[in-house]
Amino acid sequence: MCFSATASFSASGILSAAGITTIRKAKPNERMYAALPFLFALQQFIEGFQWLAISSGEHSLVLSYLFLFFAFFLWPTYVPISIYLMEKSGKRKDLLKKFIIVGVACSLYFLIGLFKLPMFVGVLNSRIVYEIGLPFINAASFIYAIVTIGSIIISSHKMVRLFGVAAFVFAVIAIVLYTNSFTSVWCFFSAALSLIVLLHFYKFPKVS
């Protein structure tokens, strides 16, 4: 699989259109979830410029930090909160509160590491590699996945759960096939999968 500025900018354009559509259709408590495609569009837009910078000879440190702000800080907190606001089931809301607390802790852990530890950015097999020597990275990544993907899967909304299941499947694919460039590849996969968000706003099947 080959990624490029064209792939990132194309994904950004499609996701921007999808995000504007979902935000317009969303109820007030759904707007954070509805904004996911648009936020992923911004992240892919940033990486598109990172590709251009790399093509010109050197990556941009500013763009690296902006991209990883989404990956490391925003998603572990934003995702469970967006699901919590949509949820009507009391038991699920109680569980999601715990996800939010863990997500905030996870965000802070990654953010502190991002600004305190040296960062390596390079290209491996046509994929951008972001490396930061965080301690306990395997455990932290596992918690990250539980918080972001798990919070989606426990939703009572069927189309939201579909997004979570698809995200889990592609996370496994990214780990197995693209271990060294997991952060970039996983964010690209997640961005593409966020188009599933559209289904929630055109169909509203829910389970009790």
C-alpha positions in Angstrom: 0.0 0.0 0.0 1.4 3.4 -1.0 0.4 6.6 0.7 1.1 10.1 -0.7 0.1 13.7 -0.6 -2.5 13.0 -3.2 -4.0 10.2 -1.0 -4.1 12.4 2.1 -5.5 15.5 0.3 -8.1 13.3 -1.5 -9.2 11.7 1.8 -9.4 15.2 3.3 -11.7 16.5 0.6 -14.1 13.6 0.8 -14.1 13.6 4.6 -14.7 17.3 4.7 -17.8 17.0 2.6 -19.0 14.0 4.7 -18.3 15.9 7.9 -20.3 19.0 6.8 -23.2 16.8 5.9 -23.2 14.9 9.2 -22.8 18.1 11.3 -25.8 19.6 9.6 -27.9 16.6 10.3 -26.8 16.1 13.9 -28.8 16.9 17.0 -27.0 18.9 19.6 -25.9 15.8 21.6 -24.7 14.2 18.4 -22.5 17.0 17.1 -19.2 15.8 18.5 -19.7 12.4 16.9 -20.9 14.0 13.7 -17.7 16.1 13.6 -15.4 13.0 13.4 -15.1 12.9 9.6 -14.3 16.6 9.5 -11.7 16.3 12.2 -10.1 13.4 10.4 -10.2 15.5 7.3 -8.1 18.1 9.1 -5.6 15.5 10.3 -5.2 14.1 6.7 -4.9 17.6 5.4 -2.0 18.1 7.8 -0.3 14.9 6.7 -0.8 15.9 3.1 1.4 18.9 3.7 3.8 16.7 5.6 4.2 14.5 2.4 4.9 17.7 0.4 7.6 18.7 3.0 9.2 15.3 2.8 9.1 15.3 -0.9 11.0 18.6 -0.9 13.8 17.1 1.3 12.9 17.3 5.0 9.8 16.7 7.2 8.2 19.6 9.0 8.5 19.4 12.8 5.4 21.7 13.3 3.3 19.4 11.0 4.5 16.4 12.9 3.4 17.8 16.2 0.0 18.9 14.7 -0.6 15.4 13.3 0.3 13.7 16.5 -1.8 16.1 18.5 -4.8 14.5 16.9 -3.4 11.0 17.2 -2.0 11.1 20.7 -4.0 13.8 22.5 -7.4 14.4 20.9 -8.8 10.9 20.0 -8.5 9.1 23.4 -10.5 11.9 25.0 -12.7 13.1 22.2 -14.0 9.7 21.1 -15.4 8.4 24.4 -16.9 11.8 25.2 -18.7 12.0 21.8 -20.2 8.5 22.4 -21.2 9.4 25.9 -23.1 12.4 24.8 -25.2 10.3 22.4 -25.9 7.5 24.8 -29.3 7.1 26.5 -28.6 3.8 28.3 -27.8 4.5 31.9 -25.5 1.5 32.3 -23.6 2.3 29.2 -23.2 5.9 30.2 -21.8 4.8 33.6 -19.2 2.7 31.7 -18.4 5.4 29.3 -17.6 7.8 32.2 -14.8 5.4 33.1 -13.7 5.3 29.5 -13.5 9.1 29.5 -11.4 9.2 32.7 -9.0 6.6 31.3 -9.0 8.4 28.0 -8.0 11.7 29.6 -5.2 10.0 31.4 -4.1 8.3 28.2 -4.1 11.7 26.3 -2.0 13.3 29.0 0.5 10.5 29.0 1.0 10.6 25.3 1.0 14.5 25.2 3.7 14.7 27.9 5.8 12.1 26.1 5.3 14.0 22.8 6.8 17.2 24.2 9.4 15.7 26.4 10.9 13.0 24.3 12.8 13.2 21.0 10.8 12.4 17.9 11.9 10.6 14.7 9.9 11.2 11.5 10.8 9.3 8.3 9.5 7.4 5.4 9.5 3.6 5.2 8.0 1.7 2.2 6.0 4.8 1.1 4.6 5.3 4.6 5.4 8.0 7.2 6.9 6.7 10.4 6.5 8.7 13.6 8.5 7.3 16.5 8.7 8.6 20.1 10.5 6.5 22.8 7.6 6.3 25.2 8.1 3.9 28.1 5.5 1.1 28.4 4.4 1.9 24.8 2.8 -1.5 24.3 0.6 -1.2 27.4 -0.2 2.4 26.6 -1.2 1.5 23.1 -3.4 -1.3 24.3 -5.2 1.1 26.7 -5.5 3.7 23.8 -7.2 1.1 21.6 -9.6 0.0 24.4 -10.6 3.6 25.1 -11.1 4.7 21.5 -12.4 1.5 19.8 -14.1 0.0 22.9 -16.1 3.1 23.6 -17.6 3.0 20.1 -18.3 -0.7 20.3 -20.4 -0.4 23.5 -22.7 2.2 22.0 -26.4 1.3 21.9 -26.5 2.7 18.3 -26.2 0.0 15.7 -24.4 2.0 13.0 -22.0 3.5 15.6 -21.1 -0.1 16.7 -20.5 -1.0 13.1 -17.9 1.8 13.0 -16.3 0.4 16.1 -16.1 -3.1 14.8 -14.7 -2.0 11.5 -12.1 0.1 13.4 -11.1 -2.9 15.4 -10.6 -5.1 12.3 -8.5 -2.5 10.5 -6.5 -1.8 13.7 -5.5 -5.4 13.7 -4.6 -5.2 10.0 -2.5 -2.1 10.7 -0.7 -3.7 13.6 0.1 -6.9 11.7 1.1 -5.4 8.3 2.3 -1.9 9.1 3.8 -2.2 12.6 6.6 0.4 12.1 4.3 3.0 10.5 1.2 2.1 12.6 0.4 5.6 13.7 0.1 7.1 10.2 -1.5 4.0 8.7 -4.0 3.6 11.5 -5.0 7.3 11.3 -5.5 7.0 7.6 -7.7 3.8 8.0 -9.7 5.5 10.8 -10.2 8.5 8.6 -11.6 6.4 5.8 -13.7 4.4 8.1 -15.2 7.5 9.7 -17.4 7.7 6.5 -19.5 5.1 8.4 -20.5 8.0 10.6 -22.8 9.0 7.7 -24.9 5.9 8.2 -26.0 6.9 11.7 -27.5 10.0 10.3 -29.4 8.4 7.4 -30.5 5.4 9.4 -31.3 5.3 13.0 -31.5 1.7 14.1 -31.0 1.3 17.8 -31.1 -1.5 20.3 -32.5 -1.2 23.8 
